[in-house]
Amino acid sequence: MHGNQTLPKSERLQHGYQFRHVYEQGRKLTGRFVVLYVLYDPSGPRALGVVTSRKVGGAVVRNRARRLMRETYRLHKQELKTNLQIVMIARTAILGKRLSDVEADVLRLFGAAGILKRT
């Protein structure tokens, strides 16, 4: 990924309190590789936070998991409703998965959450 394709800071959840707000107020959906928290926030911009705990594996593995989750979001954010705050948490099953696997899982969760524009 090159600089212009990363998520701008304005689209990232960066602070603990932002994550806590989504956990406490949002909806939780569990997929095979990702746990998704979704919060509709009319006042806030669309933002994504990704979480990988040490249970998932070492730094290299966690970074890859984060990249897969962020890339899935980036590829599909145009299809999502606005004013959403999303937290994706990697599950240990994400280990060694391809982007297409993670993408399918996350898109199914997006659909179940009712946050895709086309639904």
C-alpha positions as CSV (number, residue, x, y, z in Angstrom):
1,M,0.0,0.0,0.0
2,H,1.3,3.4,-0.8
3,G,0.7,6.7,1.0
4,N,-2.4,7.8,-0.9
5,Q,-4.2,4.5,-0.3
6,T,-4.0,4.4,3.5
7,L,-6.8,5.6,5.7
8,P,-6.7,9.3,6.5
9,K,-6.4,10.1,10.2
10,S,-9.9,11.6,10.0
11,E,-11.3,8.2,9.2
12,R,-9.6,6.4,12.1
13,L,-10.6,5.9,15.7
14,Q,-7.5,6.8,17.6
15,H,-8.4,7.1,21.2
16,G,-9.4,4.6,23.9
17,Y,-12.6,6.6,24.7
18,Q,-13.7,6.4,21.0
19,F,-13.3,2.7,21.1
20,R,-15.1,2.4,24.4
21,H,-18.0,4.5,23.1
22,V,-18.5,2.1,20.2
23,Y,-18.2,-0.9,22.4
24,E,-20.8,0.4,24.9
25,Q,-23.3,2.0,22.5
26,G,-22.8,0.0,19.3
27,R,-24.0,-3.3,18.0
28,K,-21.8,-6.3,18.2
29,L,-21.7,-8.9,15.4
30,T,-19.4,-11.9,15.5
31,G,-18.0,-13.4,12.3
32,R,-15.5,-16.2,11.6
33,F,-12.5,-14.0,11.5
34,V,-13.6,-10.7,12.8
35,V,-15.8,-9.3,15.6
36,L,-17.6,-6.1,14.4
37,Y,-18.9,-3.3,16.5
38,V,-21.0,-0.8,14.7
39,L,-22.3,2.5,16.0
40,Y,-24.4,5.0,14.1
41,D,-23.3,8.5,15.1
42,P,-25.1,11.2,13.3
43,S,-22.7,13.8,14.6
44,G,-19.5,11.9,13.8
45,P,-17.7,11.2,10.6
46,R,-17.3,7.7,9.3
47,A,-14.4,6.1,11.2
48,L,-12.8,2.8,11.6
49,G,-10.8,1.3,14.4
50,V,-9.0,-2.1,14.2
51,V,-7.9,-4.2,17.1
52,T,-5.6,-7.1,17.3
53,S,-4.8,-8.6,20.6
54,R,-1.7,-10.5,21.4
55,K,-3.8,-13.7,21.4
56,V,-3.8,-13.4,17.6
57,G,-0.1,-13.8,17.4
58,G,3.2,-11.9,17.1
59,A,3.6,-8.5,15.7
60,V,4.0,-9.6,12.1
61,V,0.8,-11.6,12.3
62,R,-1.1,-8.8,14.0
63,N,0.1,-6.3,11.5
64,R,-1.1,-8.5,8.7
65,A,-4.5,-9.0,10.3
66,R,-4.8,-5.2,10.7
67,R,-3.9,-4.6,7.1
68,L,-6.5,-7.2,5.9
69,M,-9.2,-5.6,8.0
70,R,-8.3,-2.0,6.9
71,E,-8.0,-3.0,3.3
72,T,-11.4,-4.6,3.4
73,Y,-12.9,-1.5,4.8
74,R,-11.1,0.7,2.3
75,L,-12.3,-1.3,-0.6
76,H,-15.9,-1.2,0.5
77,K,-16.3,2.1,2.4
78,Q,-18.1,3.7,-0.5
79,E,-20.8,1.1,-0.1
80,L,-21.3,1.9,3.6
81,K,-23.7,4.3,5.0
82,T,-22.1,7.5,6.4
83,N,-21.8,8.5,10.0
84,L,-20.8,5.1,11.1
85,Q,-18.1,4.2,13.6
86,I,-16.8,0.8,13.1
87,V,-14.4,-1.3,15.2
88,M,-13.1,-4.5,13.8
89,I,-11.4,-7.0,16.2
90,A,-9.4,-9.8,14.7
91,R,-10.2,-13.3,15.9
92,T,-7.5,-15.9,16.1
93,A,-9.1,-17.7,13.1
94,I,-7.8,-14.8,10.9
95,L,-4.3,-16.4,11.0
96,G,-3.1,-17.2,7.5
97,K,-6.3,-16.1,5.8
98,R,-6.3,-14.3,2.4
99,L,-7.9,-10.9,1.8
100,S,-10.8,-12.6,0.0
101,D,-11.6,-14.7,3.0
102,V,-11.6,-11.8,5.4
103,E,-13.5,-9.6,2.9
104,A,-16.3,-12.2,2.5
105,D,-16.6,-12.5,6.3
106,V,-16.7,-8.7,6.9
107,L,-19.1,-8.1,4.0
108,R,-21.5,-10.6,5.5
109,L,-21.3,-8.8,8.8
110,F,-21.8,-5.4,7.2
111,G,-24.9,-6.9,5.5
112,A,-26.2,-8.4,8.8
113,A,-25.6,-5.0,10.5
114,G,-27.7,-3.3,7.8
115,I,-25.0,-0.7,7.1
116,L,-24.6,-1.3,3.4
117,K,-26.2,1.4,1.2
118,R,-27.7,-1.1,-1.2
119,T,-29.7,-2.8,1.6
